[in-house]
Amino acid sequence: MLKAGRSAILLSVFFIVSLLLTVVVALSLRVPEYYSLVKNAHPTTGSVTSKERENHMSIWFEYRVGNQVFTSVGVAEDIGRTFESIQLGEVVPIVYDDTDRGIAVMGDPRRRLNSSLRGTGFGFVGLLICLLLFALRQRHRARKLDEEIK
């Protein structure tokens, strides 16, 4: 049977691994970027430059900040519209990050942040469950081995 100390260490290691993997998930879901965008939001308008039905129905737009032109991508649902209803050249509401003007979304950036945070939370819970099941399996194997030795 696993000793209590070893079991606690194993669970601690699994928890730390879960936390580290959660950080990776949060970064891949762009949580820090969306948080900054919400915190430093600057609303303006952009112009639709292209639409890509085959790429998750992406809507590409350009927007101007001072003398610079930036390009970003969004989806029609972010502004409560359908992909088909948006036309090339149409002016759409966007929000860009005042501290990093190259980061922008169509509509309210809180929607993207909330979605990324939910995804990160589900990722953490899923990883934690998998790692705990692995730990329980290892414990069961150790008990079985102890029983066979006795």
CNS distance restraints for C-alpha pairs under 8 A (distance, minus, plus):
assign (resid   1 and name CA) (resid 139 and name CA) 7.36 0.50 0.50
assign (resid   1 and name CA) (resid 142 and name CA) 5.58 0.50 0.50
assign (resid   1 and name CA) (resid 143 and name CA) 4.59 0.50 0.50
assign (resid   1 and name CA) (resid 145 and name CA) 7.98 0.50 0.50
assign (resid   1 and name CA) (resid 146 and name CA) 5.78 0.50 0.50
assign (resid   2 and name CA) (resid   6 and name CA) 6.52 0.50 0.50
assign (resid   2 and name CA) (resid   7 and name CA) 6.24 0.50 0.50
assign (resid   2 and name CA) (resid 139 and name CA) 6.49 0.50 0.50
assign (resid   2 and name CA) (resid 142 and name CA) 6.46 0.50 0.50
assign (resid   2 and name CA) (resid 143 and name CA) 7.20 0.50 0.50
assign (resid   3 and name CA) (resid   7 and name CA) 6.18 0.50 0.50
assign (resid   4 and name CA) (resid   8 and name CA) 6.19 0.50 0.50
assign (resid   5 and name CA) (resid   9 and name CA) 6.23 0.50 0.50
assign (resid   6 and name CA) (resid  10 and name CA) 6.08 0.50 0.50
assign (resid   7 and name CA) (resid  11 and name CA) 6.20 0.50 0.50
assign (resid   8 and name CA) (resid  12 and name CA) 6.05 0.50 0.50
assign (resid   9 and name CA) (resid  13 and name CA) 6.12 0.50 0.50
assign (resid  10 and name CA) (resid  14 and name CA) 6.22 0.50 0.50
assign (resid  10 and name CA) (resid 135 and name CA) 7.34 0.50 0.50
assign (resid  11 and name CA) (resid  15 and name CA) 6.08 0.50 0.50
assign (resid  11 and name CA) (resid 132 and name CA) 7.40 0.50 0.50
assign (resid  11 and name CA) (resid 135 and name CA) 7.06 0.50 0.50
assign (resid  12 and name CA) (resid  16 and name CA) 6.18 0.50 0.50
assign (resid  13 and name CA) (resid  17 and name CA) 6.11 0.50 0.50
assign (resid  14 and name CA) (resid  18 and name CA) 6.10 0.50 0.50
assign (resid  14 and name CA) (resid 128 and name CA) 7.61 0.50 0.50
assign (resid  14 and name CA) (resid 131 and name CA) 5.99 0.50 0.50
assign (resid  14 and name CA) (resid 132 and name CA) 7.33 0.50 0.50
assign (resid  15 and name CA) (resid  19 and name CA) 6.25 0.50 0.50
assign (resid  15 and name CA) (resid 128 and name CA) 6.84 0.50 0.50
assign (resid  15 and name CA) (resid 131 and name CA) 7.93 0.50 0.50
assign (resid  16 and name CA) (resid  20 and name CA) 6.20 0.50 0.50
assign (resid  17 and name CA) (resid  21 and name CA) 6.09 0.50 0.50
assign (resid  18 and name CA) (resid  22 and name CA) 6.01 0.50 0.50
assign (resid  18 and name CA) (resid 124 and name CA) 6.41 0.50 0.50
assign (resid  18 and name CA) (resid 127 and name CA) 5.82 0.50 0.50
assign (resid  18 and name CA) (resid 128 and name CA) 5.77 0.50 0.50
assign (resid  18 and name CA) (resid 131 and name CA) 7.62 0.50 0.50
assign (resid  19 and name CA) (resid  23 and name CA) 6.36 0.50 0.50
assign (resid  19 and name CA) (resid 124 and name CA) 7.11 0.50 0.50
assign (resid  20 and name CA) (resid  24 and name CA) 6.55 0.50 0.50
assign (resid  21 and name CA) (resid  25 and name CA) 6.25 0.50 0.50
assign (resid  21 and name CA) (resid 124 and name CA) 7.64 0.50 0.50
assign (resid  21 and name CA) (resid 127 and name CA) 7.86 0.50 0.50
assign (resid  22 and name CA) (resid  26 and name CA) 6.06 0.50 0.50
assign (resid  22 and name CA) (resid 120 and name CA) 6.43 0.50 0.50
assign (resid  22 and name CA) (resid 121 and name CA) 7.97 0.50 0.50
assign (resid  22 and name CA) (resid 123 and name CA) 6.52 0.50 0.50
assign (resid  22 and name CA) (resid 124 and name CA) 5.30 0.50 0.50
assign (resid  23 and name CA) (resid  27 and name CA) 6.15 0.50 0.50
assign (resid  24 and name CA) (resid  28 and name CA) 6.13 0.50 0.50
assign (resid  25 and name CA) (resid  29 and name CA) 6.10 0.50 0.50
assign (resid  25 and name CA) (resid 120 and name CA) 5.92 0.50 0.50
assign (resid  25 and name CA) (resid 123 and name CA) 6.93 0.50 0.50
assign (resid  26 and name CA) (resid  30 and name CA) 6.17 0.50 0.50
assign (resid  26 and name CA) (resid  31 and name CA) 5.43 0.50 0.50
assign (resid  26 and name CA) (resid  32 and name CA) 7.73 0.50 0.50
assign (resid  26 and name CA) (resid 116 and name CA) 7.20 0.50 0.50
assign (resid  26 and name CA) (resid 117 and name CA) 7.39 0.50 0.50
assign (resid  26 and name CA) (resid 120 and name CA) 5.38 0.50 0.50
assign (resid  27 and name CA) (resid  31 and name CA) 6.01 0.50 0.50
assign (resid  27 and name CA) (resid  32 and name CA) 6.92 0.50 0.50
assign (resid  29 and name CA) (resid 116 and name CA) 5.50 0.50 0.50
assign (resid  29 and name CA) (resid 119 and name CA) 7.58 0.50 0.50
assign (resid  29 and name CA) (resid 120 and name CA) 7.44 0.50 0.50
assign (resid  30 and name CA) (resid  34 and name CA) 6.24 0.50 0.50
assign (resid  30 and name CA) (resid 116 and name CA) 7.00 0.50 0.50
assign (resid  31 and name CA) (resid  35 and name CA) 5.97 0.50 0.50
assign (resid  31 and name CA) (resid 113 and name CA) 6.20 0.50 0.50
assign (resid  31 and name CA) (resid 116 and name CA) 5.82 0.50 0.50
assign (resid  31 and name CA) (resid 117 and name CA) 6.65 0.50 0.50
assign (resid  32 and name CA) (resid  36 and name CA) 6.17 0.50 0.50
assign (resid  33 and name CA) (resid  37 and name CA) 6.18 0.50 0.50
assign (resid  33 and name CA) (resid 103 and name CA) 7.92 0.50 0.50
assign (resid  34 and name CA) (resid  38 and name CA) 6.13 0.50 0.50
assign (resid  34 and name CA) (resid 109 and name CA) 6.72 0.50 0.50
assign (resid  34 and name CA) (resid 110 and name CA) 7.63 0.50 0.50
assign (resid  34 and name CA) (resid 112 and name CA) 6.69 0.50 0.50
assign (resid  34 and name CA) (resid 113 and name CA) 5.18 0.50 0.50
assign (resid  35 and name CA) (resid  39 and name CA) 6.11 0.50 0.50
assign (resid  35 and name CA) (resid 113 and name CA) 6.24 0.50 0.50
assign (resid  36 and name CA) (resid  40 and name CA) 5.85 0.50 0.50
assign (resid  36 and name CA) (resid  41 and name CA) 7.93 0.50 0.50
assign (resid  36 and name CA) (resid  97 and name CA) 6.83 0.50 0.50
assign (resid  37 and name CA) (resid  41 and name CA) 5.31 0.50 0.50
assign (resid  37 and name CA) (resid  95 and name CA) 7.88 0.50 0.50
assign (resid  37 and name CA) (resid  96 and name CA) 6.58 0.50 0.50
assign (resid  37 and name CA) (resid  97 and name CA) 4.63 0.50 0.50
assign (resid  37 and name CA) (resid  98 and name CA) 7.74 0.50 0.50
assign (resid  37 and name CA) (resid 103 and name CA) 7.35 0.50 0.50
assign (resid  37 and name CA) (resid 104 and name CA) 7.49 0.50 0.50
assign (resid  37 and name CA) (resid 109 and name CA) 6.65 0.50 0.50
assign (resid  38 and name CA) (resid  97 and name CA) 7.64 0.50 0.50
assign (resid  38 and name CA) (resid 109 and name CA) 5.72 0.50 0.50
assign (resid  38 and name CA) (resid 110 and name CA) 6.01 0.50 0.50
assign (resid  38 and name CA) (resid 113 and name CA) 7.70 0.50 0.50
assign (resid  40 and name CA) (resid  96 and name CA) 7.98 0.50 0.50
assign (resid  40 and name CA) (resid  97 and name CA) 5.29 0.50 0.50
assign (resid  40 and name CA) (resid  98 and name CA) 5.40 0.50 0.50
assign (resid  40 and name CA) (resid  99 and name CA) 6.69 0.50 0.50
assign (resid  41 and name CA) (resid  95 and name CA) 5.95 0.50 0.50
assign (resid  41 and name CA) (resid  96 and name CA) 5.83 0.50 0.50
assign (resid  41 and name CA) (resid  97 and name CA) 5.17 0.50 0.50
assign (resid  41 and name CA) (resid  98 and name CA) 6.29 0.50 0.50
assign (resid  41 and name CA) (resid 109 and name CA) 7.95 0.50 0.50
assign (resid  42 and name CA) (resid  95 and name CA) 5.35 0.50 0.50
assign (resid  42 and name CA) (resid  96 and name CA) 5.32 0.50 0.50
assign (resid  42 and name CA) (resid  97 and name CA) 6.16 0.50 0.50
assign (resid  42 and name CA) (resid  98 and name CA) 5.97 0.50 0.50
assign (resid  43 and name CA) (resid  93 and name CA) 7.31 0.50 0.50
assign (resid  43 and name CA) (resid  94 and name CA) 5.85 0.50 0.50
assign (resid  43 and name CA) (resid  95 and name CA) 4.24 0.50 0.50
assign (resid  43 and name CA) (resid  96 and name CA) 6.45 0.50 0.50
assign (resid  44 and name CA) (resid  93 and name CA) 6.11 0.50 0.50
assign (resid  44 and name CA) (resid  94 and name CA) 5.49 0.50 0.50
assign (resid  44 and name CA) (resid  95 and name CA) 5.98 0.50 0.50
assign (resid  44 and name CA) (resid  96 and name CA) 7.66 0.50 0.50
assign (resid  45 and name CA) (resid  63 and name CA) 6.56 0.50 0.50
assign (resid  45 and name CA) (resid  91 and name CA) 6.32 0.50 0.50
assign (resid  45 and name CA) (resid  92 and name CA) 5.49 0.50 0.50
assign (resid  45 and name CA) (resid  93 and name CA) 4.50 0.50 0.50
assign (resid  45 and name CA) (resid  94 and name CA) 5.19 0.50 0.50
assign (resid  45 and name CA) (resid  95 and name CA) 7.72 0.50 0.50
assign (resid  46 and name CA) (resid  61 and name CA) 5.91 0.50 0.50
assign (resid  46 and name CA) (resid  62 and name CA) 5.30 0.50 0.50
assign (resid  46 and name CA) (resid  63 and name CA) 4.33 0.50 0.50
assign (resid  46 and name CA) (resid  64 and name CA) 7.38 0.50 0.50
assign (resid  46 and name CA) (resid  91 and name CA) 5.52 0.50 0.50
assign (resid  46 and name CA) (resid  92 and name CA) 5.35 0.50 0.50
assign (resid  46 and name CA) (resid  93 and name CA) 6.34 0.50 0.50
assign (resid  46 and name CA) (resid  94 and name CA) 6.18 0.50 0.50
assign (resid  47 and name CA) (resid  61 and name CA) 5.21 0.50 0.50
assign (resid  47 and name CA) (resid  62 and name CA) 5.37 0.50 0.50
assign (resid  47 and name CA) (resid  63 and name CA) 6.45 0.50 0.50
assign (resid  47 and name CA) (resid  88 and name CA) 7.81 0.50 0.50
assign (resid  47 and name CA) (resid  89 and name CA) 5.41 0.50 0.50
assign (resid  47 and name CA) (resid  90 and name CA) 5.51 0.50 0.50
assign (resid  47 and name CA) (resid  91 and name CA) 4.55 0.50 0.50
assign (resid  47 and name CA) (resid  92 and name CA) 6.13 0.50 0.50
assign (resid  48 and name CA) (resid  59 and name CA) 6.84 0.50 0.50
assign (resid  48 and name CA) (resid  60 and name CA) 5.83 0.50 0.50
assign (resid  48 and name CA) (resid  61 and name CA) 4.20 0.50 0.50
assign (resid  48 and name CA) (resid  62 and name CA) 6.58 0.50 0.50
assign (resid  48 and name CA) (resid  87 and name CA) 7.15 0.50 0.50
assign (resid  48 and name CA) (resid  88 and name CA) 5.16 0.50 0.50
assign (resid  48 and name CA) (resid  89 and name CA) 4.87 0.50 0.50
assign (resid  48 and name CA) (resid  90 and name CA) 5.42 0.50 0.50
assign (resid  48 and name CA) (resid  91 and name CA) 6.48 0.50 0.50
assign (resid  48 and name CA) (resid  92 and name CA) 7.12 0.50 0.50
assign (resid  49 and name CA) (resid  59 and name CA) 7.77 0.50 0.50
assign (resid  49 and name CA) (resid  60 and name CA) 5.55 0.50 0.50
assign (resid  49 and name CA) (resid  61 and name CA) 5.07 0.50 0.50
assign (resid  49 and name CA) (resid  62 and name CA) 6.67 0.50 0.50
assign (resid  49 and name CA) (resid  88 and name CA) 5.71 0.50 0.50
assign (resid  49 and name CA) (resid  89 and name CA) 6.03 0.50 0.50
assign (resid  50 and name CA) (resid  59 and name CA) 6.10 0.50 0.50
assign (resid  50 and name CA) (resid  60 and name CA) 5.09 0.50 0.50
assign (resid  50 and name CA) (resid  61 and name CA) 7.00 0.50 0.50
assign (resid  50 and name CA) (resid  88 and name CA) 6.16 0.50 0.50
assign (resid  51 and name CA) (resid  57 and name CA) 6.92 0.50 0.50
assign (resid  51 and name CA) (resid  58 and name CA) 5.78 0.50 0.50
assign (resid  51 and name CA) (resid  59 and name CA) 4.68 0.50 0.50
assign (resid  51 and name CA) (resid  60 and name CA) 6.12 0.50 0.50
assign (resid  51 and name CA) (resid  88 and name CA) 7.55 0.50 0.50
assign (resid  52 and name CA) (resid  56 and name CA) 7.30 0.50 0.50
assign (resid  52 and name CA) (resid  57 and name CA) 5.30 0.50 0.50
assign (resid  52 and name CA) (resid  58 and name CA) 5.06 0.50 0.50
assign (resid  52 and name CA) (resid  59 and name CA) 6.51 0.50 0.50
assign (resid  53 and name CA) (resid  57 and name CA) 4.02 0.50 0.50
assign (resid  53 and name CA) (resid  58 and name CA) 6.42 0.50 0.50
assign (resid  53 and name CA) (resid  83 and name CA) 7.98 0.50 0.50
assign (resid  57 and name CA) (resid  75 and name CA) 6.48 0.50 0.50
assign (resid  57 and name CA) (resid  76 and name CA) 7.91 0.50 0.50
assign (resid  57 and name CA) (resid  83 and name CA) 6.51 0.50 0.50
assign (resid  58 and name CA) (resid  73 and name CA) 6.45 0.50 0.50
assign (resid  58 and name CA) (resid  74 and name CA) 5.77 0.50 0.50
assign (resid  58 and name CA) (resid  75 and name CA) 5.16 0.50 0.50
assign (resid  58 and name CA) (resid  76 and name CA) 7.69 0.50 0.50
assign (resid  59 and name CA) (resid  73 and name CA) 5.54 0.50 0.50
assign (resid  59 and name CA) (resid  74 and name CA) 5.19 0.50 0.50
assign (resid  59 and name CA) (resid  75 and name CA) 5.42 0.50 0.50
assign (resid  59 and name CA) (resid  76 and name CA) 6.82 0.50 0.50
assign (resid  59 and name CA) (resid  83 and name CA) 7.87 0.50 0.50
assign (resid  60 and name CA) (resid  71 and name CA) 7.10 0.50 0.50
assign (resid  60 and name CA) (resid  72 and name CA) 5.84 0.50 0.50
assign (resid  60 and name CA) (resid  73 and name CA) 4.35 0.50 0.50
assign (resid  60 and name CA) (resid  74 and name CA) 6.43 0.50 0.50
assign (resid  61 and name CA) (resid  71 and name CA) 5.72 0.50 0.50
assign (resid  61 and name CA) (resid  72 and name CA) 5.64 0.50 0.50
assign (resid  61 and name CA) (resid  73 and name CA) 6.07 0.50 0.50
assign (resid  61 and name CA) (resid  74 and name CA) 7.88 0.50 0.50
assign (resid  62 and name CA) (resid  69 and name CA) 6.66 0.50 0.50
assign (resid  62 and name CA) (resid  70 and name CA) 5.46 0.50 0.50
assign (resid  62 and name CA) (resid  71 and name CA) 4.35 0.50 0.50
assign (resid  62 and name CA) (resid  72 and name CA) 6.40 0.50 0.50
assign (resid  63 and name CA) (resid  69 and name CA) 5.71 0.50 0.50
assign (resid  63 and name CA) (resid  70 and name CA) 5.42 0.50 0.50
assign (resid  63 and name CA) (resid  71 and name CA) 6.50 0.50 0.50
assign (resid  64 and name CA) (resid  68 and name CA) 5.66 0.50 0.50
assign (resid  64 and name CA) (resid  69 and name CA) 4.47 0.50 0.50
assign (resid  64 and name CA) (resid  70 and name CA) 6.22 0.50 0.50
assign (resid  65 and name CA) (resid  69 and name CA) 6.43 0.50 0.50
assign (resid  65 and name CA) (resid  70 and name CA) 7.73 0.50 0.50
assign (resid  65 and name CA) (resid 101 and name CA) 7.47 0.50 0.50
assign (resid  70 and name CA) (resid 101 and name CA) 7.84 0.50 0.50
assign (resid  70 and name CA) (resid 102 and name CA) 5.99 0.50 0.50
assign (resid  71 and name CA) (resid 102 and name CA) 7.42 0.50 0.50
assign (resid  72 and name CA) (resid 102 and name CA) 7.66 0.50 0.50
assign (resid  72 and name CA) (resid 103 and name CA) 7.19 0.50 0.50
assign (resid  72 and name CA) (resid 104 and name CA) 6.21 0.50 0.50
assign (resid  72 and name CA) (resid 105 and name CA) 7.10 0.50 0.50
assign (resid  73 and name CA) (resid 104 and name CA) 7.90 0.50 0.50
assign (resid  73 and name CA) (resid 105 and name CA) 6.85 0.50 0.50
assign (resid  73 and name CA) (resid 106 and name CA) 7.81 0.50 0.50
assign (resid  74 and name CA) (resid  78 and name CA) 7.15 0.50 0.50
assign (resid  74 and name CA) (resid 105 and name CA) 5.90 0.50 0.50
assign (resid  74 and name CA) (resid 106 and name CA) 5.71 0.50 0.50
assign (resid  75 and name CA) (resid  79 and name CA) 7.86 0.50 0.50
assign (resid  75 and name CA) (resid  83 and name CA) 7.45 0.50 0.50
assign (resid  75 and name CA) (resid 106 and name CA) 7.34 0.50 0.50
assign (resid  76 and name CA) (resid  80 and name CA) 6.49 0.50 0.50
assign (resid  76 and name CA) (resid  81 and name CA) 5.02 0.50 0.50
assign (resid  76 and name CA) (resid  82 and name CA) 5.39 0.50 0.50
assign (resid  76 and name CA) (resid  83 and name CA) 5.31 0.50 0.50
assign (resid  76 and name CA) (resid  86 and name CA) 7.34 0.50 0.50
assign (resid  76 and name CA) (resid 106 and name CA) 7.98 0.50 0.50
assign (resid  77 and name CA) (resid  81 and name CA) 5.23 0.50 0.50
assign (resid  77 and name CA) (resid  82 and name CA) 6.24 0.50 0.50
assign (resid  77 and name CA) (resid  83 and name CA) 7.74 0.50 0.50
assign (resid  78 and name CA) (resid 106 and name CA) 5.93 0.50 0.50
assign (resid  78 and name CA) (resid 107 and name CA) 5.34 0.50 0.50
assign (resid  78 and name CA) (resid 108 and name CA) 7.14 0.50 0.50
assign (resid  78 and name CA) (resid 111 and name CA) 7.80 0.50 0.50
assign (resid  79 and name CA) (resid  93 and name CA) 7.55 0.50 0.50
assign (resid  79 and name CA) (resid 106 and name CA) 6.37 0.50 0.50
assign (resid  79 and name CA) (resid 107 and name CA) 4.94 0.50 0.50
assign (resid  79 and name CA) (resid 108 and name CA) 7.74 0.50 0.50
assign (resid  81 and name CA) (resid  85 and name CA) 6.64 0.50 0.50
assign (resid  81 and name CA) (resid  86 and name CA) 7.38 0.50 0.50
assign (resid  82 and name CA) (resid  86 and name CA) 6.93 0.50 0.50
assign (resid  86 and name CA) (resid  90 and name CA) 6.91 0.50 0.50
assign (resid  92 and name CA) (resid 106 and name CA) 7.16 0.50 0.50
assign (resid  93 and name CA) (resid 106 and name CA) 5.89 0.50 0.50
assign (resid  93 and name CA) (resid 107 and name CA) 5.83 0.50 0.50
assign (resid  94 and name CA) (resid 104 and name CA) 6.69 0.50 0.50
assign (resid  94 and name CA) (resid 105 and name CA) 5.57 0.50 0.50
assign (resid  94 and name CA) (resid 106 and name CA) 4.17 0.50 0.50
assign (resid  94 and name CA) (resid 107 and name CA) 5.31 0.50 0.50
assign (resid  94 and name CA) (resid 108 and name CA) 7.77 0.50 0.50
assign (resid  95 and name CA) (resid 104 and name CA) 5.43 0.50 0.50
assign (resid  95 and name CA) (resid 105 and name CA) 5.57 0.50 0.50
assign (resid  95 and name CA) (resid 106 and name CA) 6.30 0.50 0.50
assign (resid  95 and name CA) (resid 107 and name CA) 6.56 0.50 0.50
assign (resid  95 and name CA) (resid 108 and name CA) 7.05 0.50 0.50
assign (resid  95 and name CA) (resid 109 and name CA) 7.05 0.50 0.50
assign (resid  96 and name CA) (resid 100 and name CA) 7.79 0.50 0.50
assign (resid  96 and name CA) (resid 101 and name CA) 5.83 0.50 0.50
assign (resid  96 and name CA) (resid 102 and name CA) 7.25 0.50 0.50
assign (resid  96 and name CA) (resid 103 and name CA) 5.61 0.50 0.50
assign (resid  96 and name CA) (resid 104 and name CA) 4.01 0.50 0.50
assign (resid  96 and name CA) (resid 105 and name CA) 6.58 0.50 0.50
assign (resid  97 and name CA) (resid 101 and name CA) 5.18 0.50 0.50
assign (resid  97 and name CA) (resid 102 and name CA) 7.38 0.50 0.50
assign (resid  97 and name CA) (resid 103 and name CA) 5.69 0.50 0.50
assign (resid  97 and name CA) (resid 104 and name CA) 6.33 0.50 0.50
assign (resid 105 and name CA) (resid 109 and name CA) 6.34 0.50 0.50
assign (resid 108 and name CA) (resid 112 and name CA) 7.77 0.50 0.50
assign (resid 109 and name CA) (resid 113 and name CA) 6.40 0.50 0.50
assign (resid 110 and name CA) (resid 114 and name CA) 5.95 0.50 0.50
assign (resid 111 and name CA) (resid 115 and name CA) 6.19 0.50 0.50
assign (resid 112 and name CA) (resid 116 and name CA) 6.14 0.50 0.50
assign (resid 113 and name CA) (resid 117 and name CA) 6.08 0.50 0.50
assign (resid 114 and name CA) (resid 118 and name CA) 6.14 0.50 0.50
assign (resid 115 and name CA) (resid 119 and name CA) 6.19 0.50 0.50
assign (resid 116 and name CA) (resid 120 and name CA) 6.12 0.50 0.50
assign (resid 117 and name CA) (resid 121 and name CA) 6.12 0.50 0.50
assign (resid 118 and name CA) (resid 122 and name CA) 6.14 0.50 0.50
assign (resid 119 and name CA) (resid 123 and name CA) 6.01 0.50 0.50
assign (resid 120 and name CA) (resid 124 and name CA) 6.14 0.50 0.50
assign (resid 121 and name CA) (resid 125 and name CA) 6.22 0.50 0.50
assign (resid 122 and name CA) (resid 126 and name CA) 5.95 0.50 0.50
assign (resid 123 and name CA) (resid 127 and name CA) 6.04 0.50 0.50
assign (resid 124 and name CA) (resid 128 and name CA) 5.99 0.50 0.50
assign (resid 125 and name CA) (resid 129 and name CA) 6.08 0.50 0.50
assign (resid 126 and name CA) (resid 130 and name CA) 6.22 0.50 0.50
assign (resid 127 and name CA) (resid 131 and name CA) 6.06 0.50 0.50
assign (resid 128 and name CA) (resid 132 and name CA) 5.98 0.50 0.50
assign (resid 129 and name CA) (resid 133 and name CA) 6.06 0.50 0.50
assign (resid 130 and name CA) (resid 134 and name CA) 6.20 0.50 0.50
assign (resid 131 and name CA) (resid 135 and name CA) 6.21 0.50 0.50
assign (resid 132 and name CA) (resid 136 and name CA) 6.14 0.50 0.50
assign (resid 133 and name CA) (resid 137 and name CA) 6.08 0.50 0.50
assign (resid 134 and name CA) (resid 138 and name CA) 6.21 0.50 0.50
assign (resid 135 and name CA) (resid 139 and name CA) 6.16 0.50 0.50
assign (resid 136 and name CA) (resid 140 and name CA) 6.08 0.50 0.50
assign (resid 137 and name CA) (resid 141 and name CA) 6.21 0.50 0.50
assign (resid 138 and name CA) (resid 142 and name CA) 6.17 0.50 0.50
assign (resid 139 and name CA) (resid 143 and name CA) 6.20 0.50 0.50
assign (resid 140 and name CA) (resid 144 and name CA) 6.17 0.50 0.50
assign (resid 141 and name CA) (resid 145 and name CA) 6.11 0.50 0.50
assign (resid 142 and name CA) (resid 146 and name CA) 6.15 0.50 0.50
assign (resid 143 and name CA) (resid 147 and name CA) 6.18 0.50 0.50
assign (resid 144 and name CA) (resid 148 and name CA) 6.28 0.50 0.50
assign (resid 145 and name CA) (resid 149 and name CA) 6.26 0.50 0.50
assign (resid 146 and name CA) (resid 150 and name CA) 6.37 0.50 0.50
